[in-house]
Amino acid sequence: MIESVLITGANAGLGKETARQFAWKQETKRVILFCRNRARAAAAMKELEENTGKRIFEIVIGDVTDADSVRRAVEDLREPVDAVVLNAGGVIGKTAANSTPSGMNQLAATNILGNVVLVDELIKRDKLRKAILAVSAEAVPGVKMLGVKRVSMSTSSVDEFAAVLDGSYFGKTFVALNAYSYVKYVETMWALSMARRYPRLKVVVVSPGNTKGTRAADSLPLPMRFMLNYVMIPIVFRLMGEMVHTLDVGAKRFVDAISEDRYKSGVFYASKEGKLSGEMVDQSTFFTDLKNTSFQDNANEAIHRFIR
C-alpha cells in the first residue's frame, strides 16, 4: 500500500495528473510535488486541493538539472516517502545539446541527472520505503509503423552510454528527437539495474504512451508540431487504433504500475509492439537488450561518471 509519494515535474501535465490520481486513492496520506518553480508549484497545489478536496499536498523545490539542488531538496524532506515517480524530463528543444556543469548535455541532465541523484540520496538517507517508477518512452523499443526505429547501440559499453550523456555519440548532427530515445534508453537501463541492486524496492519503468494534453510537442519545430496536433493525433492515430490516449490514461499507467502487484519489479512496461496506447506489456519480450544485466550496469556506471 502506497501512503506517500513524491513526484518530480509535478506542476503540469502527467506529473500533476499523477498527483491528482494518487490523491483520489483512499490510502494516500501525502503527495509531494517536486518542482523547480515555487510559484508554479503553488498554483498546481491550489488547483489539486480544489479538485480533490484533499489537503495532503506538499511542495519541495529542486532543479533536476542541478545535483546540489536535488540534494538540498532531499535534506528538506521532512519524512520518508513510500514511492517516487521520476516524471521530470522531456525533449527540451533548442537547448537540448547544450552542455551543463555536470558534463551532461541539457537533454540528458533534465531527464536523468536529478532523478538519479534524487533516488541515490533518498536511499542513502533511508527516506525511500517501497517503490521507484522511472518514466521511459515508446521510442526506445521503436514503433515500426511510424518509422520510429528501435534504439540500437554498438556495444552498450560504459563509454558508449557516457557518449550519449555528453552528446558526443551524436557527432555534429544532434537531433533532439533522436537523442531523446537514446537518453531514455540509458535511464531505462539504469532503473533496471536498480531493481537488482535493491531487491527490497519495487522498481518499474513505464512509458506513458502517446498522451494528449502534455507539453511534449512544444519543443518540436513548428511544421512537425502542426502535423502532430492537427493531423496525426486527431485523424491518423485514431484510424490506426491504439495509438493515442488522454492525459488521465497516461498518468493511470504510472499509478497502476506502482500500486498493483501484477506489475513486477525490474520490468519496462509500455504498449504492445507497434502500438502507442492500450495494454502495457513487458518490452523485453521483443527488445531483448533490456535483459542484459551488463548493459544495465554499464548505464548505471556511465551516469555516475557525471555525478560528483
Buried (B, 14 or more C-beta within 10 A) or exposed (E): EBBBBBBBBBBBBBBBBBBBBBBEBEEBBBBBBBBBEEEBBBEBBEBBBEEBEBEBBBBBBBBBBBBEBBBBBBEEBEEBBBBBBBBBBBBBEEEBBEEBEBBBBBBBBBBBBBBBBBBBBBBEEEBBBBBBBBBBBBBBBBBEEBEBEBBEBEEBBBEBBBBBBBBEBBEEEBEBBBBBBBBBBBBBBBBBBBBBEBEEBBBBBBBBBBBBBBEBBEBBEEEEEEBBEEEBBEEBBEEBEBBBBEBBBBBBBBBBBBBEEEBEBBBBBBBBBBBBBBEBBBBBEBBEBBBBEEBBBBBBBBBBBBBE
